[in-house]
């Protein structure tokens, strides 16, 4: 479930990538001025042209209902806000960087997800949302603990400063008397040492 967003983005992009290469040549040609289409085609490298023609051949072999679904996905992609499209592209790039084995596992999970009944998918979504809420709650509690700990440390430092200040004031106030006590303690220690030797 944690890969759901990545999987859905990847599968949308899988279809979008195919459509971008082919649908634009087939359907969008009528929407774009012929000169612009020709100019775009002429700016492509021979390798890009060959790739588009190959994809177009594959596109033409697809059943009509599959092509319609791909066109629909492509239109959805185009109607998305730019930031959402960028996010999907980023996820697609992450997917492409994955080892082949991991990609296959992710696609299998997605296929399994699509085969589930809608009630089961909804139940999993709710469970995922609950886990996310719990995680946010734990993060919030940790943050509050850190804040309390910092505040406690600040209070301790303040208390130590206050104690030092009180001791300093006492020393200043009792300065002479304390020095007398220290001197008498020192003399007493020296006298004891003298007896022991």
N, C-alpha and C positions, 0 to 999 in steps of 0.2 A: 504494500500500500504506500510505503514511503516513496516509491519510485513512480507513483501514479502520474504526477504532473510531468515528470520527465518522459515517461512512456507516451502519454497522450501527445505531448509536444513533438516527440520524435516521430510518432506515426503520422501526425498531421504534416510534419515536414517531409516525411518519406513521400507522401502523396503530393505535397506542394512542390517538392523538388522536381519530380517527374512532370508535373503540370507546368511548372515555370519554364521548363525546357521545351515542352511540346505544345501545350495549350496556347501559349503566347504566339506560337507560329501559326496554329490552326485558326483559333477563334479571335484573338486580339488583332490579327492582321486587318480585319475589317474595321476595327475601331481606331487603329492607328493609321495615319496618313501613309500611303505607299512609299513615299520618299523617305520618311522616317524609318520605316521598316527596312527598306533597302540599305539605308545608311547604317543602321544597327547591325545588319547582317554583314555588311562589308567591313565593319570594324572588328569582327571576330577573327580569331586565328583559324587556320585550317583544322587544327585539332578540335577547337570548340565547335566549328561547323559540323565536323564529322560526328561529334558527340550528340549534337542536337538532332541531326538527321537520324542517327541510330535510335535515340529516344523517341523521336517522332514515329519511326517504324514500329517500335514497341507499343507506342500509344495507339496507333491505328489497329493493332492486333487485339487490343483489349475489347471486351464486350461493351456494348453501348451503355449498360447500366453502371459498369465500373467507371467508364469515362465520365458519365454524369456525376457520379459520386466524387470523383477527383476534381471535376470542375467546381462542384459545390464547395469542397474543402478549400480550393484555391480562392474562391470568392470570399469565404469566411476569413481566410488568412489576410487577404487584401483589405478587408473591412475592419480589421483589428487596429487598435491604437498602435502607433509606432513603437512605443516602449514594449508592448506585448510581443510585437513581431521581433524586436531585437532580443528579447528574452528567449523566444523560441529558437531564433538563430543560434544564440549562445548554447542552448541546450542541445541543439543539433550538432554543433561543433564538439561539445563534450561527448556526445554519443559516438561521433566518428572517431574520436581519439581512444575510445575504449577498445580493449582487445576483442577480437571476433567472438570468442567464447562468451564474454560478458554481454556483448550485444545480443547474441542469440538468446541468452537467458532472459534478458530484459524484454525482448520481443515475445518470447514464450509467455512471460508473465502478463504482457499486454493482451495476447490472444486469449489467455485464460480469463482475464478480466472481462473482455468483450463477450465471452461465452456465458458468463454468469447471468443469472436472472437479475432483473433490475432491483428487486427487493434485497437481494444479497449484496449487490453493489452499494445500495443505499445504506445498508447496515454497516458495511465496511467503511464507507465514508464517514458515518457518524462515529464509529469507533476511532477512526483516524483523527477526527476533529476533537474528540474527547482526549485522546493522547496529547494532541497539540496543546489543548487547554491545560492539561496537567503539567506538561513541560513548561509552559509559560508561568504557571503558578509556582513550580519549583524554582524557576529562574528568579521570579519576583521574591520569593522567600530567601533565596541565597543572597540576592542583592540587599534585601532588608537586613539580613544578618551581618553582612559586610559593613553596611552603614552603621548598625548598632555597635559593632565591634570598633569601628573607627571612632564613633562618638564616645564609646567607653574609654578608648585609649586617650582621646583628647581630654576627657574628664580626669583620668588618672594623672596625666601630665599636668593638668591645671592644679589638681590636689597636691602633687609633689612640689610644684612651684609655690603654692600657698604655704605648705609646711616649711619649705626652705626659707621663705620670707618671714614666717613666724619665728623660726630658729634664729635667723639673722637679727631680727628685732630683739629677741631675748638676749642674744649675745651682746648686742649693743647696749641694752638696758642693764644687764647684769655683768657687763664686761669686766670690771675690776674685781668683783667678788669671785667670778669664775676663774680668773687668772690666779687669784690667791689659792683657790681649791686645787688647781692644776699644780701649782708650785708645791703645796703641801703634799700632794700625792707623789710628786717626783722625789721629794726629800725622803718620804717614807719608804719608797722603793729602794732608794740608794742605801738607806740605813739597814734594810733587810738584806740587801746584797752583801753589805759589809759584815754582817753577823754570820752569814753562810760561809764566807771565805775564811 
